[in-house]
Amino acid sequence: MGTLKSKKVNNNQIMNNITTPDFIAMIRIIFWNSMGFFFFSFLIPYVTIKLLGVSRTELGLAFSIQTVGGLLSSPIVGYLTDRISKKLLVLIGSFGRATAYIVMYFGIIMSNYITFTGGMFVLGFFVGFFWTPLDTLISEKSSKMNRSFAFGKRAAMIGWGNFVGSIISVTVFLIFSIVTPEVLFLVYSPLLIFAASNILGGIIFHRKVDEELTFEKHIFNIYPSNVEPTAITKEPVLMDSQETPSEKITRGFFFGFLILTLAFMTSNMNASLAYPYFQGYLTDVLLVENAILVMLIYFPSQVVSLLLAPKLGKIADKINPIIGIAFVSGFGSLVTFLIINSTSGLVFGILLLFDSTFAWGGNVILQNIVSRISKYHRGKVFGATQWLSLLGAILGPILGGIAWDNFGPKSPFIISIFIELSVIPLYAIAITYLKKYMAEKIE
């Protein structure tokens, strides 16, 4: 018992040295908000294709409508995040997501494609209100040396929420699909459960998180003799003997940031180009048509990869980010190639797990980079990168649907492979240029 207690204390001490005391309480909102992620990811292709009978292009349009909502809200939220309460914005995002689930639920009950996609638009609009201020808080409440790990904990909380939510949704969906398959308001009732979990999570978050407590203030309280007070109140001024700060920002910073946002946009276009059609490939090409079996094949990629994210974050904090991006992008494209050449649902599921793991590995690396660009304008930086990446995500599903309908089921994935490889040099250039302008440098 003594050994176990000692280990627990040591773990708490480690967390206290890399995050604020309310960090875990803060990211628990992600658990409540992500309970419906797995069911939602299964639901969109299943409902639109099987229940509403739309084309693959219309499926891509449904995904894009969600992204348009985020595109409209991102600039607003990025600006507001640096000016008003982040807790309030996260609360608005949670309640907005709940509203979206309810609208989508009624769209399914009425078998109305317009209402269903309207719910997706509402979801996309309020997602920006949730993630941009929350990612800013995660950055403020964690050490720059362990930022990828902090975002890995964020991803792991999505995984746990997915895990619990998946058990609930699969159980309810399975029971009512067998007993009363025609009673849609029972079959799809998990959407109402997840709407309630979003509201509950938002309320708990708003009560338990101290928005004013940053990591720098926390570490100064623990080790006041080792931290300069000015580091708590002032962002480092970037100067050298050759250039003034304004010249450096004009010539170097904006070029690097432009390339970074271009890479984000291309990456999100790539991810959304292939992602909506994995389920269609599984059902139409590999002929796995049972809805529950499709869920079980998808489950590991939606949960296990996220639970591994903190481990990936620890590794990412120790390696060169350019090497990290090259590794996950290179192997991600290889796995995509293997997926479209798989011949069974089991192999498909295993490969999809690897693909998702590489994707989350790249995600925590990039979030680390974005979080360290500026301390006082993190909301604007997160908002800007999200806006441009969403612009790419609008194009991806539509292009993927057109490619599927005109060139066959493998075409979206083949295009994705080439795009994923092409972003490696973009990220390398952006990281190289931005490195010396980081507000939080890591030697």
C-alpha positions as CSV (number, residue, x, y, z in Angstrom):
1,M,0.0,0.0,0.0
2,G,2.8,2.3,0.9
3,T,4.4,1.9,-2.5
4,L,1.2,2.6,-4.3
5,K,0.5,5.7,-2.3
6,S,4.0,6.9,-2.9
7,K,3.6,6.4,-6.7
8,K,0.4,8.4,-6.6
9,V,2.0,11.2,-4.8
10,N,4.9,11.3,-7.3
11,N,2.5,11.3,-10.2
12,N,0.6,14.2,-8.6
13,Q,3.9,16.0,-8.2
14,I,4.8,15.5,-11.8
15,M,1.4,16.8,-13.0
16,N,1.8,19.9,-10.6
17,N,5.1,20.7,-12.3
18,I,3.8,20.5,-15.9
19,T,0.1,21.7,-15.5
20,T,-2.0,23.8,-13.1
21,P,-4.0,22.0,-10.3
22,D,-7.3,22.6,-12.2
23,F,-6.0,21.2,-15.5
24,I,-7.5,17.7,-15.1
25,A,-10.8,19.2,-13.9
26,M,-10.7,21.5,-16.9
27,I,-10.2,18.9,-19.6
28,R,-12.9,16.6,-18.1
29,I,-15.5,18.7,-20.0
30,I,-14.1,17.0,-23.1
31,F,-15.2,13.7,-21.7
32,W,-18.8,14.9,-21.4
33,N,-18.7,16.7,-24.8
34,S,-17.2,13.8,-26.7
35,M,-19.5,11.0,-25.6
36,G,-21.4,11.4,-28.9
37,F,-18.4,11.6,-31.2
38,F,-18.3,7.9,-32.2
39,F,-22.1,7.7,-32.7
40,F,-22.0,10.9,-34.6
41,S,-19.2,9.8,-36.9
42,F,-21.1,6.6,-37.6
43,L,-24.4,8.4,-37.9
44,I,-23.7,10.8,-40.7
45,P,-22.8,8.4,-43.5
46,Y,-25.4,5.8,-42.3
47,V,-28.3,8.2,-42.0
48,T,-27.6,10.1,-45.2
49,I,-27.0,7.1,-47.4
50,K,-29.1,4.3,-45.9
51,L,-32.0,6.3,-44.3
52,L,-32.3,9.4,-46.5
53,G,-31.0,7.8,-49.7
54,V,-28.8,10.7,-50.9
55,S,-25.8,10.5,-53.2
56,R,-22.1,10.4,-52.2
57,T,-21.8,14.0,-53.4
58,E,-24.7,15.1,-51.1
59,L,-23.0,13.2,-48.2
60,G,-19.9,15.3,-48.9
61,L,-22.1,18.4,-48.9
62,A,-23.5,17.5,-45.5
63,F,-20.0,17.3,-44.1
64,S,-19.1,20.6,-45.8
65,I,-22.2,22.4,-44.3
66,Q,-20.9,21.5,-40.9
67,T,-17.5,23.1,-41.8
68,V,-19.2,26.2,-43.2
69,G,-20.6,26.8,-39.7
70,G,-17.2,26.6,-38.2
71,L,-15.8,28.8,-40.9
72,L,-18.3,31.6,-40.0
73,S,-17.7,31.4,-36.2
74,S,-13.9,30.9,-36.1
75,P,-12.8,34.5,-36.7
76,I,-15.4,35.8,-34.2
77,V,-14.4,33.3,-31.5
78,G,-10.6,33.9,-32.1
79,Y,-11.1,37.6,-31.5
80,L,-13.4,37.1,-28.5
81,T,-11.1,34.5,-26.9
82,D,-8.4,37.1,-26.3
83,R,-11.0,39.7,-24.9
84,I,-13.7,38.0,-22.9
85,S,-14.2,35.1,-20.5
86,K,-13.0,31.8,-22.1
87,K,-15.1,29.9,-19.7
88,L,-18.2,31.7,-21.0
89,L,-17.3,30.8,-24.6
90,V,-16.8,27.2,-23.8
91,L,-20.1,27.1,-22.0
92,I,-21.8,28.6,-25.1
93,G,-20.1,26.0,-27.2
94,S,-21.3,23.2,-25.0
95,F,-24.9,24.4,-25.1
96,G,-24.7,25.0,-28.9
97,R,-23.5,21.4,-29.5
98,A,-26.5,20.2,-27.4
99,T,-28.8,22.2,-29.6
100,A,-27.3,20.8,-32.7
101,Y,-27.8,17.2,-31.6
102,I,-31.5,17.9,-30.9
103,V,-32.0,19.5,-34.4
104,M,-30.3,16.5,-36.0
105,Y,-32.5,14.1,-34.0
106,F,-35.6,15.8,-35.3
107,G,-34.2,15.7,-38.8
108,I,-33.8,12.0,-38.6
109,I,-37.3,11.5,-37.1
110,M,-38.8,13.5,-39.9
111,S,-36.5,11.9,-42.5
112,N,-35.7,15.4,-43.7
113,Y,-32.2,15.9,-45.2
114,I,-32.4,19.7,-44.9
115,T,-33.2,19.6,-41.2
116,F,-30.5,17.1,-40.6
117,T,-27.8,19.1,-42.4
118,G,-29.1,22.2,-40.6
119,G,-28.3,20.5,-37.4
120,M,-24.8,19.9,-38.7
121,F,-24.4,23.5,-39.6
122,V,-25.4,24.5,-36.0
123,L,-22.9,21.9,-34.7
124,G,-20.1,23.3,-36.8
125,F,-20.9,26.9,-35.8
126,F,-20.7,26.2,-32.1
127,V,-17.7,23.8,-32.2
128,G,-15.5,26.9,-32.7
129,F,-16.9,28.4,-29.5
130,F,-15.8,25.3,-27.7
131,W,-12.3,24.3,-29.0
132,T,-10.6,27.6,-29.6
133,P,-11.0,29.0,-26.1
134,L,-10.4,25.5,-24.6
135,D,-7.2,25.0,-26.5
136,T,-6.1,28.5,-25.4
137,L,-6.8,27.5,-21.8
138,I,-4.9,24.2,-22.2
139,S,-1.9,26.2,-23.5
140,E,-2.0,28.7,-20.7
141,K,-2.3,26.0,-18.0
142,S,0.5,23.7,-19.2
143,S,4.3,23.9,-19.4
144,K,5.8,24.7,-22.8
145,M,8.1,21.8,-22.4
146,N,5.2,19.4,-22.1
147,R,2.7,21.0,-24.4
148,S,2.3,18.0,-26.7
149,F,1.6,15.8,-23.7
150,A,-1.0,18.3,-22.5
151,F,-2.8,18.1,-25.8
152,G,-2.4,14.4,-25.7
153,K,-4.3,14.4,-22.4
154,R,-7.0,16.4,-24.3
155,A,-7.2,13.7,-26.9
156,A,-7.2,10.9,-24.3
157,M,-10.3,12.5,-22.7
158,I,-12.0,12.4,-26.1
159,G,-11.1,8.7,-26.1
160,W,-12.6,8.0,-22.7
161,G,-15.7,10.0,-23.7
162,N,-15.9,8.0,-26.9
163,F,-15.5,4.8,-25.0
164,V,-18.4,5.4,-22.5
165,G,-20.5,7.0,-25.2
166,S,-20.0,4.2,-27.6
167,I,-21.1,1.6,-25.0
168,I,-24.3,3.6,-24.4
169,S,-25.0,4.3,-28.1
170,V,-24.2,0.9,-29.4
171,T,-26.4,-0.7,-26.7
172,V,-29.4,1.5,-27.3
173,F,-29.0,1.4,-31.0
174,L,-28.7,-2.4,-31.1
175,I,-31.6,-3.1,-28.8
176,F,-34.1,-0.8,-30.5
177,S,-32.8,-1.7,-34.0
178,I,-33.7,-5.3,-33.2
179,V,-36.9,-4.8,-31.2
180,T,-38.5,-1.7,-32.8
181,P,-36.4,-0.9,-36.0
182,E,-39.2,1.3,-37.4
183,V,-39.5,3.5,-34.3
184,L,-36.8,6.0,-35.2
185,F,-37.2,8.2,-32.2
186,L,-36.1,5.3,-30.0
187,V,-33.4,4.0,-32.3
188,Y,-31.7,7.4,-32.5
189,S,-32.4,8.5,-28.9
190,P,-28.7,8.5,-28.0
191,L,-28.5,11.9,-29.6
192,L,-30.7,13.3,-26.8
193,I,-28.6,11.6,-24.2
194,F,-25.5,13.2,-25.6
195,A,-27.2,16.6,-25.8
196,A,-27.8,16.3,-22.1
197,S,-24.2,15.3,-21.4
198,N,-23.0,18.5,-23.3
199,I,-25.1,20.7,-21.1
200,L,-24.0,18.9,-17.9
201,G,-20.3,19.1,-18.9
202,G,-20.5,22.8,-19.6
203,I,-22.1,23.6,-16.2
204,I,-19.4,21.5,-14.3
205,F,-16.6,23.2,-16.3
206,H,-17.9,26.7,-15.6
207,R,-18.0,26.0,-11.8
208,K,-14.7,24.2,-11.4
209,V,-12.1,26.0,-13.6
210,D,-10.2,29.0,-12.5
211,E,-9.6,31.0,-15.7
212,E,-7.1,33.4,-14.0
213,L,-4.7,30.6,-12.9
214,T,-2.1,30.1,-15.6
215,F,0.9,27.8,-15.5
216,E,3.3,30.6,-15.0
217,K,1.4,31.9,-12.0
218,H,1.1,28.4,-10.6
219,I,4.8,27.6,-10.9
220,F,5.8,31.0,-9.5
221,N,3.7,30.2,-6.4
222,I,5.5,26.9,-6.0
223,Y,9.1,28.1,-6.9
224,P,9.1,31.9,-6.5
225,S,12.9,32.1,-6.3
226,N,13.4,30.3,-9.6
227,V,10.9,32.2,-11.8
228,E,11.3,35.8,-12.9
229,P,8.1,37.8,-12.0
230,T,8.2,39.6,-15.4
231,A,7.8,36.2,-17.1
232,I,4.3,36.1,-15.6
233,T,3.2,39.4,-17.0
234,K,5.2,40.1,-20.1
235,E,5.6,38.2,-23.4
236,P,9.3,38.0,-24.5
237,V,10.3,40.7,-27.0
238,L,11.9,39.1,-30.0
239,M,15.0,41.2,-31.0
240,D,18.5,40.8,-32.2
241,S,21.3,43.2,-33.3
242,Q,20.4,42.8,-37.0
243,E,16.7,43.5,-37.3
244,T,13.9,45.3,-35.4
245,P,10.9,43.2,-34.2
246,S,8.6,44.8,-36.9
247,E,11.0,43.9,-39.7
248,K,11.3,40.3,-38.5
249,I,7.6,39.9,-38.2
250,T,7.0,41.4,-41.6
251,R,9.6,39.3,-43.5
252,G,9.8,36.1,-41.6
253,F,7.0,35.6,-39.2
254,F,4.1,36.2,-41.6
255,F,5.8,34.1,-44.3
256,G,6.2,31.2,-41.9
257,F,2.6,31.6,-40.5
258,L,1.2,31.8,-44.1
259,I,2.9,28.5,-45.0
260,L,1.7,27.0,-41.7
261,T,-1.9,27.9,-42.3
262,L,-1.6,26.7,-45.9
263,A,-0.4,23.4,-44.6
264,F,-3.2,23.3,-42.1
265,M,-5.7,24.0,-44.9
266,T,-4.3,21.3,-47.1
267,S,-4.1,18.8,-44.3
268,N,-7.8,19.3,-43.3
269,M,-8.9,19.1,-46.9
270,N,-7.0,15.8,-47.1
271,A,-8.5,14.4,-43.9
272,S,-12.0,15.4,-44.8
273,L,-11.5,14.2,-48.4
274,A,-11.1,10.5,-47.3
275,Y,-12.7,10.3,-43.9
276,P,-16.4,10.5,-44.8
277,Y,-15.9,7.6,-47.3
278,F,-14.2,5.0,-45.1
279,Q,-17.6,3.7,-44.0
280,G,-18.9,3.6,-47.6
281,Y,-15.8,1.7,-48.7
282,L,-16.4,-0.8,-45.9
283,T,-20.0,-1.4,-46.8
284,D,-19.9,-1.1,-50.6
285,V,-16.5,-2.6,-51.5
286,L,-15.9,-5.0,-48.6
287,L,-19.6,-5.7,-48.3
288,V,-19.8,-5.3,-44.5
289,E,-23.4,-4.2,-44.4
290,N,-24.5,-5.0,-40.8
291,A,-24.6,-1.7,-38.9
292,I,-23.4,-3.1,-35.6
293,L,-20.5,-4.9,-37.3
294,V,-19.6,-1.6,-39.0
295,M,-19.6,0.1,-35.5
296,L,-17.4,-2.6,-34.0
297,I,-14.9,-2.3,-36.9
298,Y,-14.8,1.5,-36.4
299,F,-14.6,1.5,-32.6
300,P,-10.9,0.9,-32.1
301,S,-9.9,3.7,-34.4
302,Q,-12.2,6.1,-32.6
303,V,-11.1,5.2,-29.1
304,V,-7.8,3.3,-28.8
305,S,-5.8,5.8,-30.9
306,L,-7.1,8.6,-28.6
307,L,-6.1,6.8,-25.4
308,L,-2.6,6.5,-26.8
309,A,-2.4,10.2,-27.4
310,P,-0.7,11.2,-24.1
311,K,2.1,8.6,-24.9
312,L,2.4,10.1,-28.4
313,G,2.6,13.5,-26.8
314,K,5.4,12.5,-24.5
315,I,7.4,11.3,-27.5
316,A,6.5,14.4,-29.5
317,D,7.9,16.6,-26.8
318,K,11.3,14.9,-27.1
319,I,11.8,14.9,-30.9
320,N,12.2,17.5,-33.7
321,P,8.7,18.5,-34.8
322,I,9.8,18.3,-38.5
323,I,10.9,14.7,-38.1
324,G,7.7,13.9,-36.2
325,I,5.5,15.4,-39.0
326,A,7.4,13.6,-41.7
327,F,7.1,10.3,-39.8
328,V,3.4,10.4,-39.1
329,S,2.5,11.7,-42.6
330,G,4.7,9.2,-44.4
331,F,3.4,6.2,-42.5
332,G,-0.1,7.6,-42.6
333,S,-0.1,7.6,-46.4
334,L,1.3,4.1,-46.4
335,V,-1.5,2.9,-44.2
336,T,-4.1,4.5,-46.4
337,F,-2.7,2.6,-49.4
338,L,-2.9,-0.6,-47.4
339,I,-6.5,0.1,-46.3
340,I,-7.8,0.4,-49.9
341,N,-6.0,-2.9,-50.7
342,S,-7.4,-4.8,-47.8
343,T,-9.8,-7.6,-48.4
344,S,-11.6,-8.1,-45.1
345,G,-13.3,-6.0,-42.5
346,L,-10.9,-7.1,-39.7
347,V,-7.8,-6.0,-41.6
348,F,-9.6,-2.8,-42.5
349,G,-10.3,-2.1,-38.8
350,I,-6.7,-2.8,-37.7
351,L,-5.3,-0.5,-40.4
352,L,-7.8,2.2,-39.6
353,L,-6.6,2.1,-36.0
354,F,-3.0,2.7,-37.2
355,D,-4.2,5.5,-39.5
356,S,-6.0,7.3,-36.7
357,T,-3.1,6.9,-34.4
358,F,-0.7,8.5,-36.8
359,A,-3.2,11.3,-37.4
360,W,-3.5,12.1,-33.7
361,G,0.3,11.9,-33.4
362,G,0.6,14.7,-36.0
363,N,-2.2,16.6,-34.4
364,V,-0.5,16.9,-31.0
365,I,2.7,18.1,-32.6
366,L,0.9,20.8,-34.6
367,Q,-1.1,22.0,-31.6
368,N,2.1,22.3,-29.7
369,I,3.6,24.5,-32.4
370,V,0.5,26.7,-32.7
371,S,0.2,27.2,-28.9
372,R,3.7,28.6,-28.6
373,I,3.5,31.2,-31.4
374,S,2.1,33.9,-29.0
375,K,1.0,34.1,-25.4
376,Y,-1.3,37.1,-25.6
377,H,-2.9,36.4,-29.0
378,R,-3.4,32.6,-28.7
379,G,-7.1,32.9,-29.3
380,K,-6.5,34.8,-32.6
381,V,-3.7,32.3,-33.6
382,F,-5.9,29.3,-32.9
383,G,-8.9,31.0,-34.6
384,A,-6.9,31.9,-37.7
385,T,-5.4,28.4,-38.2
386,Q,-8.8,26.9,-37.5
387,W,-10.5,29.2,-40.0
388,L,-8.1,28.4,-42.8
389,S,-8.0,24.7,-42.0
390,L,-11.8,24.7,-42.1
391,L,-11.7,26.3,-45.5
392,G,-9.8,23.2,-46.7
393,A,-12.2,21.0,-44.9
394,I,-15.1,22.4,-46.9
395,L,-13.6,21.4,-50.1
396,G,-12.4,17.9,-49.0
397,P,-15.8,16.1,-48.6
398,I,-17.2,17.6,-51.8
399,L,-14.1,16.7,-53.9
400,G,-14.1,13.2,-52.3
401,G,-17.8,12.7,-53.2
402,I,-17.3,13.8,-56.8
403,A,-14.2,11.6,-57.1
404,W,-16.1,8.6,-55.8
405,D,-19.2,9.1,-58.0
406,N,-17.1,9.7,-61.2
407,F,-13.9,7.6,-60.8
408,G,-14.7,4.9,-58.3
409,P,-14.5,4.1,-54.6
410,K,-10.7,4.1,-54.4
411,S,-10.2,7.5,-55.9
412,P,-10.7,9.7,-52.8
413,F,-8.1,7.6,-50.9
414,I,-5.6,7.7,-53.8
415,I,-5.8,11.5,-53.9
416,S,-5.5,11.6,-50.1
417,I,-2.2,9.7,-50.3
418,F,-0.5,12.2,-52.6
419,I,-1.8,15.2,-50.6
420,E,-0.6,13.8,-47.3
421,L,2.9,13.4,-48.7
422,S,2.8,16.9,-50.2
423,V,2.2,18.6,-46.9
424,I,5.5,17.4,-45.4
425,P,7.7,20.0,-47.1
426,L,5.1,22.7,-46.3
427,Y,5.2,22.0,-42.6
428,A,9.0,21.7,-42.7
429,I,9.3,25.2,-44.2
430,A,6.7,26.7,-41.8
431,I,8.3,25.3,-38.7
432,T,11.8,26.3,-39.8
433,Y,10.7,29.9,-40.4
434,L,8.6,30.2,-37.2
435,K,11.0,28.7,-34.8
436,K,12.9,31.9,-34.0
437,Y,9.7,33.9,-33.6
438,M,8.1,31.7,-31.0
439,A,7.0,33.5,-27.9
440,E,7.7,30.2,-26.0
441,K,11.0,28.8,-27.3
442,I,12.3,25.3,-26.6
443,E,16.0,24.9,-27.0
